[in-house]
């Protein structure tokens, strides 16, 4: 199950230039991710996407013509190789649950609930048809039970309900690993696709210079933290493959996370959308050496 996707440089290179020209906030270069002009030009020529980039969107966000609703069905994922699209949906689902869990631990039950509903509303529908192929038992019931627990604020039942979902996702990981020819590289590639969903969510969160939509900010934070977790899960292998690239990815993630300091968002953005877009582009460029 070894797949390679095209580097996200068509928008990434533009984002780097845009962030430098429109914002005083440092982009990937400040995070230790160097973007040499020659490399950008050559890589963009060889691997730039053939069509426009479409970032992940919620079902209540404006959709481009012909795109399906929801994060799992939007065009940016449906155009990926099937194995990578499946893995990315699992990663995004985990990202929702990750931020939801952070909020539950802070007793922010109302804020947490959307992130336990989104997996079913936006992602599971595109996963369910592939579960049999991967020999994974359906887990929509476990997702609903978990969201019901969160809705009812049943602290005593939360850990058990969450474990049922976590067990299903671990089974999905095992099934994908069995099909992979290069598991560390595939994990990195999937992590990058999850990270690429974050800037669109972040952009939607900002209205009139303020973070007016906390759910979108939180979704972006969840996707970023999940991407980082995935990379760290295979870091020992990546260190052997290319320690300099891994260091650059880690530095880029540290810079990117500055825009998402806490589960509940700051009133004003720490970074603008262009800077976040540039950070993700820089991470992807560095991560290409690890795939």
C-alpha positions in Angstrom: 0.0 0.0 0.0 2.7 2.4 -0.9 1.3 5.6 -2.4 2.9 9.0 -3.1 1.0 12.2 -3.6 2.1 15.4 -5.3 3.7 18.0 -3.1 1.5 20.9 -2.2 3.7 23.5 -3.7 1.3 25.2 -6.0 -0.4 26.9 -3.1 2.5 26.3 -0.7 5.0 28.5 -2.5 2.4 31.2 -2.9 1.6 31.0 0.8 5.2 31.4 1.7 5.4 34.5 -0.4 2.1 35.7 0.7 2.9 35.3 4.4 6.1 37.2 4.0 4.5 40.0 2.1 1.3 40.4 4.1 2.2 39.5 7.7 5.0 40.2 10.1 4.6 36.7 11.5 7.4 34.3 10.7 6.7 31.4 8.3 8.5 28.1 7.8 11.9 29.7 7.3 11.8 31.0 10.9 10.8 27.5 12.0 14.0 26.0 10.6 12.5 24.9 7.3 14.5 26.3 4.5 12.8 26.8 1.1 15.5 27.3 -1.5 14.3 28.9 -4.7 15.9 26.2 -6.8 14.3 23.4 -4.9 10.9 25.1 -5.0 11.1 25.7 -8.7 12.3 22.2 -9.5 9.9 20.5 -7.2 6.9 22.6 -8.3 7.7 21.7 -11.9 7.9 18.0 -11.2 5.3 17.5 -8.6 2.8 20.4 -8.4 -0.8 19.4 -8.3 -2.6 19.4 -11.6 -5.7 21.0 -10.3 -6.7 23.5 -7.6 -6.2 22.7 -3.9 -9.4 22.2 -2.0 -9.0 22.1 1.8 -11.3 20.2 4.2 -14.6 21.9 4.9 -17.5 21.3 7.2 -20.9 20.4 5.7 -22.2 23.9 6.6 -19.3 25.6 4.8 -19.6 26.8 1.2 -18.8 24.0 -1.2 -17.2 24.2 -4.6 -19.3 23.0 -7.5 -19.4 19.2 -7.6 -17.8 18.7 -4.2 -19.5 16.5 -1.6 -20.3 17.9 1.8 -18.2 17.3 4.9 -14.5 16.8 5.6 -14.5 13.2 4.5 -16.2 13.8 1.2 -14.7 17.0 -0.1 -12.8 16.9 -3.3 -9.3 17.1 -1.8 -9.7 13.7 -0.3 -11.7 12.0 -3.0 -8.9 12.8 -5.4 -6.3 11.0 -3.3 -5.4 7.3 -3.8 -8.0 5.2 -2.0 -5.6 3.9 0.7 -4.4 7.4 1.5 -7.9 8.8 1.5 -9.0 6.1 3.9 -6.1 6.7 6.2 -6.5 10.5 6.1 -10.2 10.2 7.1 -9.1 8.0 10.1 -6.5 10.7 11.0 -9.1 13.5 10.8 -11.5 11.5 12.9 -8.8 11.0 15.5 -8.1 14.7 15.3 -11.7 15.5 16.2 -11.6 13.1 19.1 -8.3 14.4 20.3 -9.5 18.0 20.6 -12.8 16.8 22.0 -10.9 14.8 24.7 -8.9 17.9 25.6 -12.1 19.9 26.1 -13.7 17.1 28.2 -10.7 17.0 30.5 -11.3 20.8 31.0 -14.9 20.1 31.7 -15.9 22.1 28.6 -18.6 19.6 27.7 -20.6 21.9 25.4 -17.5 22.9 23.5 -16.5 19.3 23.2 -19.7 17.9 21.9 -19.4 19.0 18.2 -16.1 17.2 18.0 -17.7 13.9 19.0 -20.5 14.5 16.5 -18.3 15.4 13.5 -16.8 11.9 13.0 -20.2 10.5 12.3 -21.6 13.5 10.5 -18.6 14.2 8.3 -16.3 11.2 8.0 -17.8 7.8 8.9 -20.1 7.8 5.8 -17.0 7.7 3.6 -15.3 5.2 5.7 -18.0 2.6 6.1 -17.9 1.2 2.6 -14.2 0.4 3.0 -14.4 -1.3 6.4 -15.2 -4.7 5.0 -12.3 -4.4 2.5 -9.9 -3.7 5.4 -11.6 -6.4 7.6 -12.5 -3.8 10.2 -15.7 -4.2 12.2 -18.2 -1.2 11.9 -17.9 1.2 14.8 -20.6 3.8 14.1 -22.4 2.4 17.2 -19.3 3.1 19.3 -19.1 6.6 17.9 -22.7 7.3 18.7 -22.4 5.9 22.2 -19.4 8.2 22.9 -21.2 11.3 21.6 -24.2 10.4 23.7 -22.0 10.1 26.8 -20.5 13.5 26.1 -23.9 15.0 25.4 -25.2 13.7 28.8 -21.9 14.7 30.5 -21.5 11.2 32.0 -18.0 11.5 33.4 -18.2 8.0 34.8 -18.9 6.4 31.4 -16.6 8.5 29.3 -13.4 6.5 29.5 -15.2 3.2 28.7 -17.0 4.7 25.7 -13.9 6.3 24.4 -11.9 3.1 24.7 -14.5 1.3 22.5 -13.8 3.9 19.7 -10.0 3.9 20.3 -10.0 0.1 20.0 -11.8 0.3 16.7 -9.3 2.9 15.4 -6.4 0.7 16.6 -7.8 -2.1 14.5 -7.9 0.2 11.5 -4.3 1.1 12.1 -3.3 -2.5 12.2 -5.2 -3.3 9.0 -3.6 -0.4 7.1 -0.1 -1.4 8.4 -0.6 -4.9 7.1 -1.1 -3.5 3.6 1.7 -1.0 3.7 5.1 -1.5 2.1 6.6 1.5 3.9 4.6 2.1 7.0 6.7 5.1 8.4 6.6 6.8 5.0 2.8 6.2 4.7 2.2 7.5 8.2 4.1 10.7 7.3 2.2 11.1 4.1 -1.1 10.7 5.9 -0.1 13.1 8.6 0.7 15.7 6.0 -2.7 15.3 4.5 -4.3 15.8 7.9 -2.2 18.9 8.5 -3.3 20.3 5.1 -6.9 20.3 6.4 -6.0 22.8 9.2 -5.5 26.1 7.4 -9.0 26.1 5.8 -10.6 25.5 9.2 -8.5 28.2 10.7 -9.4 30.6 8.0 -13.1 29.9 8.6 -12.6 30.5 12.4 -11.4 34.1 11.8 -14.0 36.9 11.3 -13.1 40.5 11.3 -9.7 39.9 12.8 -11.1 37.8 15.7 -11.5 34.1 16.3 -15.3 34.1 16.1 -15.8 30.4 15.4 -14.2 28.3 18.1 -15.2 25.0 16.6 -13.2 25.6 13.4 -10.2 26.8 15.4 -10.4 23.6 17.5 -10.8 21.4 14.5 -7.6 22.9 13.1 -5.8 22.4 16.4 -7.0 18.7 16.6 -5.7 18.0 13.0 -2.3 19.5 13.8 -1.9 17.7 17.1 -2.9 14.4 15.4 -0.5 15.0 12.6 2.3 15.5 15.1 1.3 12.4 17.0 1.5 10.3 13.9 4.9 11.6 13.0 6.2 11.0 16.5 4.8 7.5 16.4 7.3 6.5 13.7 10.0 9.0 14.7 12.6 6.3 15.4 12.3 5.0 11.9 12.3 8.5 10.4 15.5 9.4 12.4 17.3 6.6 10.6 15.9 7.6 7.2 16.7 11.4 7.4 17.4 13.0 10.8 17.7 16.5 9.2 14.3 16.3 7.6 12.7 15.0 10.8 14.2 17.9 12.7 12.9 20.3 10.1 9.4 18.8 10.4 9.5 19.0 14.1 10.6 22.7 14.0 7.9 23.5 11.5 5.2 21.9 13.8 6.5 23.8 16.8 6.1 27.0 14.8 2.7 26.0 13.5 1.4 25.1 17.0 2.0 28.7 18.2 -1.2 29.7 16.4 -3.1 27.1 18.5 -1.8 27.7 22.1 -4.9 26.3 24.0 -8.0 24.2 23.3 -10.2 27.2 23.9 -9.1 29.8 21.4 -7.5 33.2 22.2 -9.7 36.2 21.3 -7.4 37.4 18.6 -5.4 35.2 16.2 -1.8 34.6 17.1 -1.1 34.2 13.3 -3.0 35.1 10.2 -4.2 32.5 7.8 -1.4 33.1 5.3 1.2 32.4 8.0 -0.5 29.1 9.0 -0.7 28.1 5.3 3.0 28.8 4.9 3.9 26.8 8.0 2.0 23.8 6.7 3.6 24.2 3.2 7.1 24.2 4.8 6.3 21.1 6.9 5.2 19.3 3.8 8.3 20.2 1.9 10.5 18.9 4.6 8.3 15.8 5.1 8.7 14.8 1.4 12.2 13.5 2.3 10.6 11.1 4.8 8.0 9.6 2.5 
